[in-house]
Amino acid sequence: MVRTVNGDWLIRARDGRLGVYATRDEAVWCRAERRPGGGTWLPWRKVGGDQRLHPGLAVGHGADGYAHLVSWRPTKAKEAGLAHSTHFRVHLAALDWSAVGHPDRTGARTGIPAVAVDAEGRAHVFVGNRGNGVHALIQKERGGWNAWSGLTGSDVHEELAAVTGESGRVELYGTNPDGILRWLQEEAGAPPVPADPLPVRVEPGTLSALSTSKEHTTLFFADPEGMLYAWRPDTDPTPLLAAAGPGPAALLRCTLDGHDCTLLAQRSASGRVAFAACPTEQESAGLWWTESGPQLPVGTAVALAEDADGRIVAATVTPDGELRIARQKDEPGLALAAWQEV
């Protein structure tokens, strides 16, 4: 399953408003809360001007609250290039799309990009290249971009997962026929370097990663039979439970009843949204799916965030742009109010 949006498409912006991103009609669209923590939302608006875009969007969200958006744009016949836009306030217009090039200089699209933002607010863009490797493009701290750089790796599948750890350094994960590949940033602003891979059976397109402590990022993935796992380096993967549905799980680190927890969400086989939670980095405590909300069409995206009041918010966007929100109630545990179309 290829993600239409790769990254956290539901974000809390610098002013506390929630914003969502979706792709349709050869464009990227955004909606935002009218006020932080409020129940009403502004209408959809097109992001970044009139630039025509190919399907597929990567979103990176920095600690400064800014969103970095990357997508492919058509250039000439059978060729494309990547374009970048920064969104400083989700209820205002984003910057126009700016061309940032191609990992092979020119050519057709080579994969869905992934974006992470480091502690200094620099966007790190990763995308497959024509040789089934991976290239990185990193912003300079004072504007502009460094040159494209190739990362070690071969036969890498299209879907990549990028994440920023609590250290502010960027990590990248991918898959190939031998298992899971990872690249870690040793120096701020530098391209990540390869780390020990994980030889494991993995279903491509199921990776999602979350910073779970100062020391660790936890990677979640499914095997070809649909069993969901959690993995941290220097440990064995921990089997969790059968995945509720295809693709990557949406992840959120949050506080439930005073405990540091990791929350997962997926569109289930029944079409409803399924939630599961466990103490952070204590997956062996066990977790199970609980379904919520109406049945949703195939291709519906699911995301998680916390609003300006610290309440957990779940969002779904259908392929035709229908947005639904469920917000945590003031009750013990993960009690969500009824889903509302907004």
URQUI-V624553 format. One record per backbone hydrogen bond with DSSP energy under -1.0 kcal/mol. NH is the residue of the N-H (numbers start at 1). CO is the residue of the C=O. E is the energy in kcal/mol with one decimal. If there is no record, write none. Layout:
NH&CO&E + NH&CO&E
This chain:
6&57&-3.4 + 9&7&-1.3 + 11&19&-2.5 + 13&17&-3.1 + 16&13&-1.9 + 19&11&-2.5 + 20&31&-2.4 + 21&9&-1.4 + 22&29&-2.1 + 24&27&-2.0 + 29&22&-3.2 + 30&45&-2.4 + 31&20&-1.8 + 33&18&-2.2 + 34&40&-2.4 + 38&35&-2.2 + 42&32&-3.2 + 45&30&-2.0 + 47&28&-3.0 + 53&26&-1.9 + 54&72&-2.8 + 57&4&-2.1 + 58&70&-2.6 + 59&6&-2.2 + 60&68&-2.5 + 62&66&-2.4 + 65&62&-2.0 + 67&87&-2.3 + 68&60&-3.2 + 69&85&-3.0 + 70&58&-2.2 + 71&83&-2.0 + 73&81&-3.1 + 75&79&-1.7 + 79&76&-2.7 + 80&107&-2.8 + 81&73&-2.3 + 82&101&-3.0 + 83&71&-2.9 + 84&98&-2.5 + 85&69&-2.1 + 87&67&-2.9 + 92&89&-1.9 + 95&86&-2.4 + 97&48&-1.5 + 98&84&-2.5 + 100&82&-2.9 + 105&102&-2.0 + 106&104&-2.2 + 114&126&-2.4 + 116&124&-1.8 + 118&122&-2.2 + 119&168&-1.4 + 121&118&-2.0 + 124&116&-3.0 + 125&137&-3.3 + 126&114&-2.8 + 127&135&-2.0 + 129&133&-1.6 + 132&129&-1.9 + 135&127&-2.8 + 136&149&-2.9 + 137&125&-2.5 + 139&123&-2.5 + 140&144&-2.5 + 143&140&-1.3 + 146&138&-2.8 + 149&136&-2.3 + 151&134&-3.2 + 156&132&-2.8 + 157&175&-3.3 + 161&173&-2.6 + 163&171&-2.4 + 165&169&-2.6 + 168&165&-2.1 + 171&163&-3.1 + 172&183&-2.4 + 173&161&-2.5 + 174&181&-2.2 + 176&179&-2.3 + 179&176&-2.0 + 180&198&-2.6 + 181&174&-3.1 + 183&172&-2.5 + 184&193&-2.8 + 185&170&-1.5 + 190&187&-2.2 + 193&184&-2.9 + 195&182&-2.4 + 198&180&-2.7 + 200&198&-1.1 + 203&222&-3.2 + 206&203&-1.0 + 208&220&-1.8 + 210&218&-2.1 + 212&216&-1.5 + 213&216&-1.4 + 218&210&-2.9 + 219&231&-2.9 + 220&208&-3.1 + 221&229&-1.8 + 223&227&-2.0 + 226&223&-2.5 + 228&241&-2.6 + 229&221&-3.4 + 230&238&-2.0 + 231&219&-2.3 + 235&232&-1.2 + 238&230&-3.3 + 240&228&-3.3 + 243&226&-3.5 + 250&265&-2.8 + 252&263&-1.7 + 254&261&-2.6 + 256&259&-2.4 + 259&256&-1.9 + 261&254&-3.3 + 262&278&-2.8 + 263&252&-3.3 + 264&276&-3.2 + 265&250&-1.6 + 266&274&-1.8 + 268&272&-3.4 + 269&244&-1.3 + 271&268&-1.5 + 273&292&-1.9 + 274&266&-3.2 + 275&290&-2.4 + 276&264&-1.9 + 278&262&-1.6 + 280&260&-2.3 + 282&279&-2.4 + 285&282&-2.1 + 286&283&-2.1 + 290&275&-2.1 + 292&273&-2.6 + 296&271&-2.0 + 300&297&-1.6 + 301&317&-2.5 + 303&315&-2.1 + 305&313&-1.9 + 307&311&-2.6 + 310&307&-2.1 + 313&305&-3.2 + 314&326&-2.7 + 315&303&-2.3 + 316&324&-2.0 + 317&301&-1.6 + 318&322&-1.8 + 321&318&-2.5 + 324&316&-2.3 + 325&340&-2.4 + 326&314&-2.3 + 328&312&-2.6 + 329&335&-3.9 + 331&329&-2.2 + 335&333&-1.3 + 337&327&-3.0 + 340&325&-2.7 + 342&323&-2.4
